[in-house]
Amino acid sequence: MDNVRDAGIFIIVVTLLTFGFALPASADFEQHIVSDTFGGALFHDTIDFDNDGDFDVVASGRSPGQIVWFENTNFNFSMHVIATVSNPSRVRVCDIDEDGDYDVFAAFDLSQDSYEWWENLNDGTFAHHYLDTYAYDARNLEFG
């Protein structure tokens, strides 16, 4: 789960328990538990969120209704809550305001039907913004 571009494979499986697997090019899967307490995980994005040279995990979960990022420190993951929300669906990470840090975007379906984002203020806090509050059955977010 480092940012070294070798022949290894990185896989995240999102279920009620979130697991991470690192596969060196010549080895079997090695299991690393990202979290066994983050319930209702739906979607995730992997990126070096804190710019320390390894992949972190940003995830959305319906139970308890949070958007979080898991800080990876030598395969020990610390959960940081970005927002407590209702019905989060897709989550993506991108530097939308081009200030050099990663911001977090989410689609909300069911009763909320919106696209929202959290601006990373680079001090451990995030500012909430709405993109669209009338997005019927909002589910997808893609950036290119």
N, C-alpha and C positions, 0 to 999 in steps of 0.2 A: 504494500500500500504506500509505496513511496512514489515520487514523481520521476524516478529514473525510467527512461524509455527503453527497457530491456524486453526480452521475450516473455516476461511474466504476464499473467492474466489476472485482472482484478474483477471480482464479481460481488455484487451486493444482492442478497435475496431479501425482499421485503415481505414480511408476514406479520403476525401478531408479535413475534420476536424478530428483531432485526439482526441479521448475521452478516458478517463480512468474511470473504475468503480471499486469501492471497495464494496464487499458484506460481511458484518459481518455474522457470522454463523446463527444468529437469526433475521436478518433484511432484509428489501427490498434493492434493488440496490440504491446506493448513487452515483450520477454522479459527476465527477470531470473533467473539461475540461483541457486537457494537453496543447493544442494549437488550436486556431481558425484561425491562420495565416499561418501555415505550410501546403502548398498546395501540392497535388499530392503524399501524403504519400503512400508508397507501402508496406514496411515490417518494422518490428521493433523487438527489443529484449529487454527484461526487466531484469534488474540486478541492484544490488547496486553498480553502476558505481563509485561512489565517496566514498564508504565505510563509510557511515554515518548512516547506520542502516535502510534505507528505499529503496524501489525500484525506480530506475530511468528508463527512456526510451531512447533507442538509436534507431533512425529511419532513413530511406532513403526516399527521395522524389524527384520526377522528376520535380516539379515546385516549387521552382526555381532551382532544381538540386543540392541538398545538402545532406550530411550525418551529422546528428546532434545528440546531446544528450540533453535530458530534465532533468534538475536537480530538483528533488522532495524535496521541503521543506514544510512540513505540507500541502501537496496537492496544493501548489503553485509551478508552474513549470517555470523554467528559461531555455531558449533555448541557447545552446552553439554550434556553428558551428565547426565541425571537419574538413570538407572539402567541397569545392564547386566543383562539378563534373558534367559530362554529363551521362545521362541514368543509374543512379544507380538502381539496382534491389534488390536482397537479401542483408541483413545486419545481421551480427552476432557478438557477443562479446565473447572473450576468452583471457586468459593470455598466448599468444603463446610464448613469450620469457621468461616466468617463472620468471618475476621480481617482482611479487606481485601486479601488477595493470592490469587493463583490456585494451586490445587492440581491435581495430575495424576492421572487415573484410567485404568486399563487393564484390558481383558479378555484372558485368556489361554486359548487353546484347545489342541488336540492333547493332549499328556500332562499339562499343568499344570492345566487346568480351574479357573481361579480368577478372582476380581475383586480387584484390589488398587489402592491409591492411595498417592501420595507427597505428604505435607504439606510445603508450601513454608515453610521456616523463615525466609525473608526475608534470608538471609545467603549465598545461593548454594548452600545445601545443602537436602536433602529427607529427611524421616523416612518410612520405609516402614511401611505398615499393610495388613492383610488385611481385605477385606470378606466374602468367601466363598471357602472353599478346596475346596468340593465342588460347583462349578458345572459340570456336565457340558456340554462343548462350548460354553463361554462365548465369546460373540462380540459381543454388543451392549451398548452403554452409552448411555443417553440421560438427560439431565437437563432439568428444566423449571421 
